[in-house]
Amino acid sequence: MNAIARSARELWGLFVEDASFTIGILATVFIAAVVFPRIGVPDAWRGPSLFLLMIFVLLENVIRSSRAARAPKNDQR
């Protein structure tokens, strides 16, 4: 039971820990599902457009995370 709870916490952390990444994914899906049909993006271009948007969201998250990891930590006690 402990392993199941630990796995559930890890899975929850993947999506909730980085809120901006989650919001970016949700916004991308919203754009693909609602905006693309309304502006008349052809069906053949919706899949590749969704893929490119997801790549941009992922790259932004990776760049932001790497900058945060390199930033000096001020741990003064």
MMTF fields as JSON, N, C-alpha, C and O atoms, coordinates in Angstrom:
{
  "mmtfVersion": "1.0.0",
  "mmtfProducer": "UNKNOWN",
  "numBonds": 307,
  "numAtoms": 308,
  "numGroups": 77,
  "numChains": 1,
  "numModels": 1,
  "chainsPerModel": [1],
  "groupsPerChain": [77],
  "chainIdList": ["A"],
  "bondAtomList": [4, 2, 8, 6, 12, 10, 16, 14, 20, 18, 24, 22, 28, 26, 32, 30, 36, 34, 40, 38, 44, 42, 48, 46, 52, 50, 56, 54, 60, 58, 64, 62, 68, 66, 72, 70, 76, 74, 80, 78, 84, 82, 88, 86, 92, 90, 96, 94, 100, 98, 104, 102, 108, 106, 112, 110, 116, 114, 120, 118, 124, 122, 128, 126, 132, 130, 136, 134, 140, 138, 144, 142, 148, 146, 152, 150, 156, 154, 160, 158, 164, 162, 168, 166, 172, 170, 176, 174, 180, 178, 184, 182, 188, 186, 192, 190, 196, 194, 200, 198, 204, 202, 208, 206, 212, 210, 216, 214, 220, 218, 224, 222, 228, 226, 232, 230, 236, 234, 240, 238, 244, 242, 248, 246, 252, 250, 256, 254, 260, 258, 264, 262, 268, 266, 272, 270, 276, 274, 280, 278, 284, 282, 288, 286, 292, 290, 296, 294, 300, 298, 304, 302],
  "bondOrderList": [1, 1, 1, 1, 1, 1, 1, 1, 1, 1, 1, 1, 1, 1, 1, 1, 1, 1, 1, 1, 1, 1, 1, 1, 1, 1, 1, 1, 1, 1, 1, 1, 1, 1, 1, 1, 1, 1, 1, 1, 1, 1, 1, 1, 1, 1, 1, 1, 1, 1, 1, 1, 1, 1, 1, 1, 1, 1, 1, 1, 1, 1, 1, 1, 1, 1, 1, 1, 1, 1, 1, 1, 1, 1, 1, 1],
  "groupList": [{"groupName": "MET", "atomNameList": ["N", "CA", "C", "O"], "elementList": ["N", "C", "C", "O"], "formalChargeList": [0, 0, 0, 0], "bondAtomList": [1, 0, 2, 1, 3, 2], "bondOrderList": [1, 1, 2], "singleLetterCode": "M", "chemCompType": "L-PEPTIDE LINKING"}, {"groupName": "ASN", "atomNameList": ["N", "CA", "C", "O"], "elementList": ["N", "C", "C", "O"], "formalChargeList": [0, 0, 0, 0], "bondAtomList": [1, 0, 2, 1, 3, 2], "bondOrderList": [1, 1, 2], "singleLetterCode": "N", "chemCompType": "L-PEPTIDE LINKING"}, {"groupName": "ALA", "atomNameList": ["N", "CA", "C", "O"], "elementList": ["N", "C", "C", "O"], "formalChargeList": [0, 0, 0, 0], "bondAtomList": [1, 0, 2, 1, 3, 2], "bondOrderList": [1, 1, 2], "singleLetterCode": "A", "chemCompType": "L-PEPTIDE LINKING"}, {"groupName": "ILE", "atomNameList": ["N", "CA", "C", "O"], "elementList": ["N", "C", "C", "O"], "formalChargeList": [0, 0, 0, 0], "bondAtomList": [1, 0, 2, 1, 3, 2], "bondOrderList": [1, 1, 2], "singleLetterCode": "I", "chemCompType": "L-PEPTIDE LINKING"}, {"groupName": "ARG", "atomNameList": ["N", "CA", "C", "O"], "elementList": ["N", "C", "C", "O"], "formalChargeList": [0, 0, 0, 0], "bondAtomList": [1, 0, 2, 1, 3, 2], "bondOrderList": [1, 1, 2], "singleLetterCode": "R", "chemCompType": "L-PEPTIDE LINKING"}, {"groupName": "SER", "atomNameList": ["N", "CA", "C", "O"], "elementList": ["N", "C", "C", "O"], "formalChargeList": [0, 0, 0, 0], "bondAtomList": [1, 0, 2, 1, 3, 2], "bondOrderList": [1, 1, 2], "singleLetterCode": "S", "chemCompType": "L-PEPTIDE LINKING"}, {"groupName": "GLU", "atomNameList": ["N", "CA", "C", "O"], "elementList": ["N", "C", "C", "O"], "formalChargeList": [0, 0, 0, 0], "bondAtomList": [1, 0, 2, 1, 3, 2], "bondOrderList": [1, 1, 2], "singleLetterCode": "E", "chemCompType": "L-PEPTIDE LINKING"}, {"groupName": "LEU", "atomNameList": ["N", "CA", "C", "O"], "elementList": ["N", "C", "C", "O"], "formalChargeList": [0, 0, 0, 0], "bondAtomList": [1, 0, 2, 1, 3, 2], "bondOrderList": [1, 1, 2], "singleLetterCode": "L", "chemCompType": "L-PEPTIDE LINKING"}, {"groupName": "TRP", "atomNameList": ["N", "CA", "C", "O"], "elementList": ["N", "C", "C", "O"], "formalChargeList": [0, 0, 0, 0], "bondAtomList": [1, 0, 2, 1, 3, 2], "bondOrderList": [1, 1, 2], "singleLetterCode": "W", "chemCompType": "L-PEPTIDE LINKING"}, {"groupName": "GLY", "atomNameList": ["N", "CA", "C", "O"], "elementList": ["N", "C", "C", "O"], "formalChargeList": [0, 0, 0, 0], "bondAtomList": [1, 0, 2, 1, 3, 2], "bondOrderList": [1, 1, 2], "singleLetterCode": "G", "chemCompType": "PEPTIDE LINKING"}, {"groupName": "PHE", "atomNameList": ["N", "CA", "C", "O"], "elementList": ["N", "C", "C", "O"], "formalChargeList": [0, 0, 0, 0], "bondAtomList": [1, 0, 2, 1, 3, 2], "bondOrderList": [1, 1, 2], "singleLetterCode": "F", "chemCompType": "L-PEPTIDE LINKING"}, {"groupName": "VAL", "atomNameList": ["N", "CA", "C", "O"], "elementList": ["N", "C", "C", "O"], "formalChargeList": [0, 0, 0, 0], "bondAtomList": [1, 0, 2, 1, 3, 2], "bondOrderList": [1, 1, 2], "singleLetterCode": "V", "chemCompType": "L-PEPTIDE LINKING"}, {"groupName": "ASP", "atomNameList": ["N", "CA", "C", "O"], "elementList": ["N", "C", "C", "O"], "formalChargeList": [0, 0, 0, 0], "bondAtomList": [1, 0, 2, 1, 3, 2], "bondOrderList": [1, 1, 2], "singleLetterCode": "D", "chemCompType": "L-PEPTIDE LINKING"}, {"groupName": "THR", "atomNameList": ["N", "CA", "C", "O"], "elementList": ["N", "C", "C", "O"], "formalChargeList": [0, 0, 0, 0], "bondAtomList": [1, 0, 2, 1, 3, 2], "bondOrderList": [1, 1, 2], "singleLetterCode": "T", "chemCompType": "L-PEPTIDE LINKING"}, {"groupName": "PRO", "atomNameList": ["N", "CA", "C", "O"], "elementList": ["N", "C", "C", "O"], "formalChargeList": [0, 0, 0, 0], "bondAtomList": [1, 0, 2, 1, 3, 2], "bondOrderList": [1, 1, 2], "singleLetterCode": "P", "chemCompType": "L-PEPTIDE LINKING"}, {"groupName": "LYS", "atomNameList": ["N", "CA", "C", "O"], "elementList": ["N", "C", "C", "O"], "formalChargeList": [0, 0, 0, 0], "bondAtomList": [1, 0, 2, 1, 3, 2], "bondOrderList": [1, 1, 2], "singleLetterCode": "K", "chemCompType": "L-PEPTIDE LINKING"}, {"groupName": "GLN", "atomNameList": ["N", "CA", "C", "O"], "elementList": ["N", "C", "C", "O"], "formalChargeList": [0, 0, 0, 0], "bondAtomList": [1, 0, 2, 1, 3, 2], "bondOrderList": [1, 1, 2], "singleLetterCode": "Q", "chemCompType": "L-PEPTIDE LINKING"}],
  "groupTypeList": [0, 1, 2, 3, 2, 4, 5, 2, 4, 6, 7, 8, 9, 7, 10, 11, 6, 12, 2, 5, 10, 13, 3, 9, 3, 7, 2, 13, 11, 10, 3, 2, 2, 11, 11, 10, 14, 4, 3, 9, 11, 14, 12, 2, 8, 4, 9, 14, 5, 7, 10, 7, 7, 0, 3, 10, 11, 7, 7, 6, 1, 11, 3, 4, 5, 5, 4, 2, 2, 4, 2, 14, 15, 1, 12, 16, 4],
  "groupIdList": [1, 2, 3, 4, 5, 6, 7, 8, 9, 10, 11, 12, 13, 14, 15, 16, 17, 18, 19, 20, 21, 22, 23, 24, 25, 26, 27, 28, 29, 30, 31, 32, 33, 34, 35, 36, 37, 38, 39, 40, 41, 42, 43, 44, 45, 46, 47, 48, 49, 50, 51, 52, 53, 54, 55, 56, 57, 58, 59, 60, 61, 62, 63, 64, 65, 66, 67, 68, 69, 70, 71, 72, 73, 74, 75, 76, 77],
  "secStructList": [7, 2, 2, 2, 2, 2, 2, 2, 2, 2, 2, 2, 2, 2, 2, 2, 1, 1, 2, 2, 2, 2, 2, 2, 2, 2, 2, 2, 2, 2, 0, 0, 0, 0, 0, 2, 2, 2, 2, 6, 7, 7, 2, 2, 2, 2, 2, 2, 2, 2, 2, 2, 2, 2, 2, 2, 2, 2, 2, 2, 2, 2, 2, 2, 2, 2, 2, 2, 2, 2, 1, 7, 7, 7, 7, 7, 7],
  "xCoordList": [0.827, 0.0, 0.868, 0.532, 1.981, 2.869, 3.457, 3.616, 3.776, 4.326, 3.294, 3.639, 2.041, 0.975, 0.805, 0.667, 0.812, 0.672, 1.857, 1.688, 3.052, 4.247, 4.199, 4.558, 3.759, 3.633, 2.591, 2.79, 1.485, 0.443, 0.958, 0.66, 1.73, 2.311, 3.287, 3.309, 4.095, 5.033, 4.295, 4.67, 3.254, 2.467, 1.798, 1.789, 1.236, 0.622, 1.662, 1.374, 2.853, 3.918, 4.365, 4.789, 4.274, 4.66, 3.803, 4.288, 2.528, 1.609, 1.329, 0.977, 1.472, 1.085, 2.293, 2.189, 3.417, 4.597, 5.005, 5.356, 4.961, 5.33, 4.052, 3.642, 3.446, 2.145, 2.205, 1.265, 3.285, 3.359, 3.41, 2.862, 4.058, 4.1, 2.703, 2.283, 1.993, 0.633, -0.287, -1.08, -0.183, -1.009, -0.667, -1.559, 0.601, 1.005, 0.433, -0.01, 0.434, -0.138, -1.637, -2.175, -2.32, -3.77, -4.118, -5.09, -3.341, -3.587, -3.373, -4.126, -2.355, -2.084, -3.218, -3.635, -3.715, -4.827, -6.074, -6.812, -6.315, -7.449, -7.334, -8.311, -6.157, -5.941, -6.234, -6.889, -5.741, -5.946, -7.413, -7.902, -8.108, -9.487, -10.508, -11.528, -10.245, -11.248, -10.836, -11.633, -9.619, -9.199, -8.939, -9.391, -8.216, -7.903, -9.152, -9.174, -10.197, -11.394, -12.076, -12.605, -12.063, -12.733, -12.009, -12.65, -10.69, -9.965, -9.763, -9.21, -10.217, -10.189, -8.89, -8.555, -8.156, -6.94, -7.368, -8.204, -6.814, -7.204, -6.913, -5.967, -7.737, -7.589, -6.186, -5.655, -5.596, -4.275, -3.175, -2.117, -3.405, -2.393, -2.601, -1.724, -3.721, -4.002, -3.078, -2.583, -2.837, -1.941, -0.516, 0.06, 0.071, 1.431, 1.521, 2.527, 0.479, 0.484, 0.446, 1.143, -0.357, -0.404, 0.958, 1.436, 1.579, 2.9, 3.913, 4.671, 3.934, 4.88, 4.622, 5.559, 3.354, 3.044, 3.521, 4.056, 3.331, 3.796, 5.318, 5.855, 6.012, 7.475, 7.913, 8.855, 7.246, 7.588, 7.346, 8.157, 6.252, 5.96, 7.041, 7.525, 7.417, 8.437, 9.791, 10.479, 10.179, 11.455, 11.491, 12.502, 10.388, 10.335, 10.516, 11.223, 9.89, 10.002, 11.417, 11.927, 12.049, 13.413, 14.381, 15.251, 14.243, 15.127, 14.947, 15.928, 13.7, 13.437, 13.973, 14.528, 13.809, 14.293, 15.817, 16.39, 16.471, 17.936, 18.478, 19.51, 17.796, 18.231, 18.05, 18.897, 16.969, 16.73, 17.754, 18.16, 18.173, 19.16, 20.545, 21.325, 20.848, 22.147, 22.202, 23.29, 21.05, 21.013, 21.628, 21.394, 22.416, 23.019, 21.923, 20.971, 22.095, 21.123, 21.62, 22.727, 20.802, 21.149, 20.565, 19.43, 21.333, 20.881, 21.595, 22.535, 21.143, 21.759, 20.939, 19.723, 21.628, 20.933, 21.468, 21.011],
  "yCoordList": [-1.199, 0.0, 1.258, 2.255, 1.201, 2.352, 2.678, 3.848, 1.655, 1.875, 2.522, 3.369, 2.132, 2.722, 4.193, 5.03, 4.517, 5.912, 6.745, 7.881, 6.178, 6.897, 7.134, 8.214, 6.137, 6.283, 7.333, 8.117, 7.348, 8.343, 9.747, 10.673, 9.916, 11.237, 11.673, 12.843, 10.738, 11.056, 11.481, 12.457, 10.743, 11.082, 12.436, 13.236, 12.703, 13.997, 15.112, 16.172, 14.882, 15.874, 16.203, 17.327, 15.235, 15.497, 16.581, 17.375, 16.609, 17.53, 18.783, 19.813, 18.729, 19.853, 20.648, 21.851, 19.995, 20.669, 21.859, 22.917, 21.687, 22.768, 23.3, 22.843, 24.254, 24.762, 25.428, 25.301, 26.131, 26.807, 25.799, 26.058, 24.66, 23.613, 23.038, 22.823, 22.793, 22.269, 23.256, 22.866, 24.517, 25.549, 25.663, 25.848, 25.556, 25.603, 24.458, 24.653, 23.259, 22.105, 22.277, 22.029, 22.703, 22.911, 23.992, 23.853, 25.057, 26.128, 25.634, 25.994, 24.818, 24.275, 23.373, 23.452, 22.521, 21.645, 22.477, 22.174, 23.527, 24.412, 25.076, 25.143, 25.556, 26.197, 25.216, 25.562, 23.985, 22.99, 22.583, 22.339, 22.513, 22.025, 23.112, 22.828, 24.347, 25.4, 26.455, 26.832, 26.925, 28.058, 27.638, 28.304, 26.538, 26.114, 25.946, 26.448, 25.257, 25.128, 26.469, 26.675, 27.371, 28.665, 29.571, 30.349, 29.486, 30.352, 29.689, 30.292, 28.44, 27.775, 27.087, 26.978, 26.623, 25.863, 24.541, 23.832, 24.203, 22.949, 21.729, 21.728, 20.705, 19.494, 18.896, 18.4, 18.94, 18.34, 19.067, 18.489, 20.316, 21.1, 21.142, 21.625, 20.659, 20.739, 19.858, 20.286, 18.644, 17.736, 18.259, 18.343, 18.614, 19.167, 20.472, 20.726, 21.291, 22.54, 22.255, 22.913, 21.288, 20.895, 20.373, 20.716, 19.556, 19.022, 20.152, 20.137, 21.124, 22.239, 23.08, 23.499, 23.32, 24.069, 23.333, 23.95, 22.015, 21.224, 21.269, 21.328, 21.241, 21.333, 22.672, 22.715, 23.764, 25.076, 25.133, 25.696, 24.561, 24.532, 23.739, 24.167, 22.591, 21.763, 22.471, 22.451, 23.089, 23.803, 24.96, 25.185, 25.69, 26.79, 26.269, 26.881, 25.151, 24.576, 24.091, 24.294, 23.46, 22.963, 24.123, 24.064, 25.168, 26.332, 27.005, 27.354, 27.189, 27.816, 26.973, 27.508, 25.667, 24.774, 24.772, 24.742, 24.803, 24.806, 26.112, 26.12, 27.213, 28.489, 28.492, 29.01, 27.924, 27.852, 26.951, 27.217, 25.899, 24.992, 25.635, 25.336, 26.507, 27.176, 28.399, 28.861, 28.933, 30.148, 29.866, 28.81, 30.819, 30.614, 30.597, 31.377, 29.703, 29.577, 30.369, 30.142, 31.29, 32.087, 31.41, 31.683, 30.542, 29.802, 30.345, 29.733, 31.496, 32.138, 31.815, 32.004, 31.329, 30.976, 31.767, 31.612],
  "zCoordList": [0.0, 0.0, 0.0, -0.639, 0.72, 0.791, -0.588, -0.935, -1.362, -2.699, -3.613, -4.437, -3.474, -4.299, -3.945, -4.837, -2.655, -2.225, -2.697, -3.141, -2.601, -3.042, -4.549, -5.019, -5.303, -6.755, -7.118, -8.046, -6.391, -6.644, -6.37, -7.124, -5.296, -5.0, -6.08, -6.463, -6.576, -7.651, -8.923, -9.574, -9.262, -10.449, -10.288, -11.224, -9.116, -8.835, -8.949, -9.504, -8.435, -8.48, -9.888, -10.158, -10.793, -12.175, -12.809, -13.614, -12.442, -13.09, -12.275, -12.849, -10.985, -10.155, -9.669, -9.429, -9.526, -8.989, -9.847, -9.324, -11.142, -12.049, -12.701, -13.768, -12.046, -12.478, -13.849, -14.633, -14.15, -15.444, -16.591, -17.663, -16.382, -17.403, -17.618, -18.755, -16.53, -16.617, -17.325, -18.182, -16.973, -17.608, -19.093, -19.921, -19.43, -20.837, -21.639, -22.771, -21.068, -21.76, -21.929, -23.008, -20.861, -20.952, -21.969, -22.712, -22.007, -22.972, -24.401, -25.306, -24.598, -25.923, -26.394, -27.55, -25.511, -25.869, -26.163, -27.101, -25.367, -25.61, -26.983, -27.729, -27.307, -28.612, -29.736, -30.719, -29.584, -30.636, -30.766, -31.87, -29.636, -29.664, -29.998, -30.627, -29.584, -29.74, -30.76, -31.62, -30.671, -31.498, -32.946, -33.877, -33.133, -34.5, -35.365, -36.489, -34.882, -35.733, -36.02, -37.112, -35.049, -35.244, -36.224, -36.932, -36.279, -37.207, -38.564, -39.483, -38.683, -39.975, -40.334, -41.513, -39.347, -39.641, -40.282, -39.722, -41.436, -42.103, -41.216, -40.428, -41.361, -40.554, -40.651, -39.658, -41.819, -42.026, -41.254, -41.005, -40.876, -40.167, -38.662, -37.945, -38.159, -36.726, -35.911, -34.869, -36.359, -35.634, -35.573, -34.488, -36.721, -36.681, -35.88, -35.216, -35.944, -35.179, -33.686, -32.913, -33.271, -31.865, -31.429, -30.347, -32.252, -31.943, -31.745, -30.774, -32.646, -32.531, -31.279, -30.599, -30.987, -29.771, -28.529, -27.608, -28.498, -27.356, -27.24, -26.134, -28.376, -28.363, -27.774, -26.982, -28.146, -27.597, -26.091, -25.357, -25.628, -24.189, -23.456, -22.408, -24.005, -23.379, -23.362, -22.341, -24.462, -24.507, -23.515, -22.85, -23.419, -22.453, -21.04, -20.24, -20.725, -19.4, -19.114, -18.013, -20.08, -19.902, -19.713, -18.845, -20.506, -20.386, -19.031, -18.375, -18.612, -17.318, -16.167, -15.207, -16.263, -15.209, -15.142, -14.053, -16.294, -16.281, -15.728, -15.058, -15.997, -15.416, -13.909, -13.181, -13.442, -11.998, -11.325, -10.194, -11.997, -11.419, -11.353, -10.449, -12.296, -12.312, -11.422, -11.078, -11.041, -10.22, -8.851, -8.263, -8.349, -7.018, -5.95, -5.985, -5.031, -3.948, -2.744, -2.255, -2.276, -1.096, 0.127, 0.52, 0.714, 1.892, 3.11, 3.618, 3.574, 4.723, 5.966, 5.997, 6.98, 8.232, 9.366, 10.498]
}
